């Protein structure tokens, strides 16, 4: 099997790992592509500044000793098994890089027959790129569960970002879908090591991430978000990713119902509230099954559950209070604060120009002590749109 045939398999298998949606922009180059890639393995990812880049996303091997119930690469699943050598993969990536099909590498892998040897080969791939090819661009390395501290140290010295996937929020839940993984020893212990390395400034400038498979283990949103919040507060997590469970043919869960993508979206919205809006887990509004409300975004659900905190006066409210208003984000809140240093807001059009989403905010704000005219009209039963 040639390398492009391998890439067809291993690039397609890598789509289930979504910890590459954001990456460091410090080394990216602004070249134009010289064509279109003809094989799997390229995915569009976003930098923290919103810039879209192309990552070469691939597994080193889809051979795996574990038999996780949900996984496309589980050991007992009947599927073609292929592997790259470090030399093959590094050479293939550089060919894609030179043609500007990809600006960075996201490298994950099945465990192979020996996870330590597989992790060593992943690291060897990164070493070849850094030292033989003098590649200075973005590299994201997956840390395989249960590998030793030495591998984590070396990976951290080579990669811009590393990640290790929890898959589930607790040992109890993980055991239901991946009973060969030890939650504490295989996952949390490496996270402790990664956190220590980052705190000491010894690598990984873009931090580390993790991923949850949402719905496969029967967990609630409360369980996922409680674990996520703890990782942010105590373990320096840079970003959590949530992947709605989709049943894979020829796996034990193939007949299970897929998880709603709306549930995945609500988890991401809650995660943003943690990271950018100073929300605490205890403030989220959950239903009787400890899940987020699907028909309302979490910020709006919180606002409606706390009417005593509203309305907020646009011309006097501090930044922290503005952030709590639906329709106002960090950028628009800062713009409002800056604009108020020069003048007071007097009408809705000024707020729109500051980036406020009036359709969401109008029920929760006042302008000079008065509710926005569109909110008052709606209260009287008129449409806010005037032709």
C-alpha positions, 0 to 999 in steps of 0.5 A, spaced: 500 500 500 502 506 498 503 512 502 496 516 499 492 510 500 495 509 507 493 517 508 486 515 505 485 511 511 489 514 517 486 521 515 479 519 515 480 516 521 483 522 524 476 526 523 473 523 530 479 527 534 477 534 534 482 537 538 485 541 533 480 547 532 484 552 534 492 553 534 498 558 535 499 563 530 506 564 532 509 561 526 504 560 520 506 563 514 501 567 509 503 563 502 498 561 497 496 554 495 499 551 489 493 547 488 488 542 491 490 536 495 487 530 492 487 525 499 484 526 505 488 529 511 487 536 510 482 540 515 481 547 516 482 550 523 482 556 526 487 560 530 485 564 536 485 571 532 480 567 527 485 566 522 483 560 518 489 555 516 490 548 514 492 542 518 495 536 516 491 531 521 492 524 521 493 518 525 500 514 525 496 508 525 489 505 526 492 499 530 489 499 537 490 494 543 484 497 546 476 495 544 473 501 546 465 500 544 464 507 540 471 507 537 472 506 529 479 503 531 477 498 536 481 492 536 475 487 534 472 491 529 473 489 522 477 494 518 483 495 514 489 496 519 495 501 516 501 504 519 506 510 517 513 510 519 516 516 522 520 517 516 514 516 511 509 521 515 514 526 516 516 526 508 509 526 506 507 532 511 513 536 508 511 535 501 504 537 503 507 543 506 511 545 500 505 545 496 502 549 501 496 544 502 497 544 510 501 549 514 501 545 520 501 538 523 496 534 528 498 527 529 494 522 533 494 515 533 491 508 535 495 505 541 498 500 536 500 493 540 505 497 545 503 504 547 510 506 549 513 504 542 507 508 538 508 514 542 516 514 541 514 513 533 510 519 534 515 523 537 520 521 532 516 524 527 516 530 530 523 530 531 524 529 524 520 535 522 524 539 527 531 537 526 532 534 519 527 538 515 528 544 520 520 545 520 518 551 525 511 551 524 505 548 528 505 541 531 500 538 535 501 532 538 496 527 542 499 524 548 497 517 548 493 514 555 498 511 560 505 513 557 510 515 561 513 522 564 519 522 559 514 521 553 510 527 555 516 531 557 519 530 550 513 531 546 512 538 550 519 540 548 517 539 540 509 541 540 506 547 540 500 544 543 499 537 546 492 534 548 490 528 552 482 525 551 478 524 557 472 521 553 468 521 559 467 525 565 469 520 571 472 513 571 465 510 572 462 513 566 469 511 562 468 504 564 462 503 560 465 505 554 472 504 555 473 499 560 481 498 558 482 505 560 484 507 567 481 514 568 486 516 574 492 512 572 492 513 564 489 520 563 489 524 570 496 522 572 499 525 565 494 531 565 498 532 572 505 532 568 502 536 563 500 542 567 506 542 571 510 542 565 506 548 562 506 552 569 514 551 569 514 554 562 518 548 559 514 548 553 507 547 549 506 555 548 499 553 546 497 549 552 493 542 552 486 540 550 482 535 551 475 532 548 469 528 551 465 523 547 458 526 549 452 521 550 456 515 549 456 513 556 450 516 559 453 521 562 449 528 564 451 535 562 452 536 569 458 531 570 461 533 563 461 541 565 463 539 573 469 536 570 471 541 565 470 547 570 475 543 575 480 542 569 480 549 567 480 552 575 485 547 577 489 543 572 490 549 567 486 546 561 486 551 555 480 548 551 475 542 552 472 540 546 465 536 545 464 531 540 456 528 540 456 521 539 455 518 533 454 510 532 459 507 528 457 501 524 460 494 526 461 497 533 457 494 540 454 501 540 452 501 532 444 501 534 444 506 539 441 513 538 446 519 536 447 525 541 443 531 538 448 536 535 444 541 539 446 538 546 453 539 543 452 546 541 449 548 548 456 545 551 460 549 547 456 555 549 457 553 557 464 552 556 465 559 553 461 562 559 466 559 563 472 561 559 470 568 557 464 570 561 467 569 568 461 564 569 461 558 575 458 551 574 453 553 579 450 558 575 448 554 569 441 552 569 439 545 568 433 541 567 431 535 572 436 530 569 441 535 570 442 537 563 442 543 559 436 546 557 436 545 549 431 550 547 435 556 550 442 558 550 445 557 557 446 565 558 439 567 556 437 561 560 441 564 566 438 571 565 431 569 565 432 565 571 435 571 575 430 577 573 432 581 579 439 582 576 436 586 570 435 591 567 442 593 566 443 600 565 448 601 559 451 608 560 453 606 567 454 598 568 461 596 569 464 591 564 462 585 569 455 586 569 455 588 561 458 581 560 452 578 563 447 581 558 445 576 553 447 579 546 453 582 549 460 579 548 467 581 551 468 585 544 462 589 545 462 590 552 469 593 551 467 597 546 461 600 550 466 602 556 470 605 551 465 609 547 462 611 554 468 615 556 467 620 550 459 620 550 453 617 553 449 612 549 442 615 547 439 610 542 439 603 539 443 604 533 449 607 537 449 600 541 448 596 534 454 599 532 458 597 538 456 590 536 451 589 541 445 584 538 439 588 540 434 582 539 437 579 544 439 584 549 433 589 549 429 585 554 435 586 559 437 593 558 436 600 559 438 606 555 438 612 560 433 609 564 429 607 559 427 601 555 429 600 548 423 603 544 423 596 540 422 592 547 417 597 548 413 596 542 414 588 542 410 589 549 405 592 546 404 587 541 407 591 535 413 588 530 420 591 532 421 592 524 419 598 521 419 598 513 
